[in-house]
Protein backbone atom coordinates (compact mmCIF):
# COMPACT_ATOMS: atom_id res chain seq x y z
CA UNK A 1 0.00 0.00 0.00
CA UNK A 2 1.44 3.36 -1.01
CA UNK A 3 0.39 6.67 0.42
CA UNK A 4 0.69 9.92 -1.48
CA UNK A 5 2.72 12.63 0.20
CA UNK A 6 0.47 15.41 1.40
CA UNK A 7 2.15 18.20 3.38
CA UNK A 8 0.58 18.93 6.75
CA UNK A 9 0.78 22.63 6.07
CA UNK A 10 2.22 24.90 3.43
CA UNK A 11 3.40 28.50 3.80
CA UNK A 12 0.88 29.87 1.31
CA UNK A 13 -2.78 29.19 1.98
CA UNK A 14 -5.59 30.14 -0.38
CA UNK A 15 -9.12 30.65 0.92
CA UNK A 16 -11.25 28.91 -1.71
CA UNK A 17 -14.28 30.98 -0.75
CA UNK A 18 -12.46 34.21 -1.61
CA UNK A 19 -10.36 33.03 -4.57
CA UNK A 20 -11.70 34.23 -7.94
CA UNK A 21 -9.36 32.26 -10.21
CA UNK A 22 -12.48 30.72 -11.80
CA UNK A 23 -13.23 34.24 -13.10
CA UNK A 24 -9.82 34.51 -14.75
CA UNK A 25 -7.76 36.01 -11.92
CA UNK A 26 -4.12 34.87 -11.90
CA UNK A 27 -2.54 37.68 -9.88
CA UNK A 28 -0.92 35.46 -7.23
CA UNK A 29 0.54 33.15 -9.87
CA UNK A 30 1.79 36.09 -11.95
CA UNK A 31 3.58 37.90 -9.11
CA UNK A 32 5.29 34.87 -7.53
CA UNK A 33 9.00 35.05 -8.44
CA UNK A 34 9.49 31.33 -7.74
CA UNK A 35 6.49 30.08 -9.71
CA UNK A 36 5.26 28.00 -6.76
CA UNK A 37 1.59 28.87 -7.21
CA UNK A 38 -0.76 27.50 -9.83
CA UNK A 39 -4.43 27.46 -10.76
CA UNK A 40 -6.32 24.19 -10.36
CA UNK A 41 -8.30 24.16 -13.60
CA UNK A 42 -10.86 21.67 -12.26
CA UNK A 43 -11.65 23.61 -9.06
CA UNK A 44 -10.92 27.03 -10.54
CA UNK A 45 -8.85 27.98 -7.50
CA UNK A 46 -5.23 28.89 -6.82
CA UNK A 47 -3.02 26.58 -4.77
CA UNK A 48 0.61 26.12 -3.79
CA UNK A 49 2.13 23.50 -6.08
CA UNK A 50 5.69 23.58 -4.65
CA UNK A 51 6.70 24.26 -1.05
CA UNK A 52 9.65 26.52 -1.91
CA UNK A 53 8.28 29.83 -0.65
CA UNK A 54 10.69 32.70 0.11
CA UNK A 55 8.02 34.57 2.13
CA UNK A 56 8.38 37.61 -0.15
CA UNK A 57 4.63 38.34 0.19
CA UNK A 58 3.52 39.81 -3.20
CA UNK A 59 0.96 37.01 -3.62
CA UNK A 60 -0.72 38.05 -0.37
CA UNK A 61 -0.33 41.81 -0.88
CA UNK A 62 -1.53 41.85 -4.50
CA UNK A 63 -4.47 39.43 -4.19
CA UNK A 64 -7.55 41.55 -5.01
CA UNK A 65 -9.84 39.60 -2.68
CA UNK A 66 -7.48 38.83 0.22
CA UNK A 67 -7.72 35.11 -0.46
CA UNK A 68 -3.98 34.46 -0.08
CA UNK A 69 -2.27 34.19 3.30
CA UNK A 70 1.47 33.65 3.77
CA UNK A 71 2.33 31.99 7.07
CA UNK A 72 5.78 33.27 7.97
CA UNK A 73 7.59 30.93 10.37
CA UNK A 74 8.13 32.33 13.85
CA UNK A 75 11.92 32.38 13.50
CA UNK A 76 11.73 34.52 10.34
CA UNK A 77 9.40 37.22 11.73
Helices and strands as residue ranges (DSSP letters): E 12-14, G 21-23, H 27-31, E 37-40, E 45-48, H 58-62, E 68-70, G 74-76
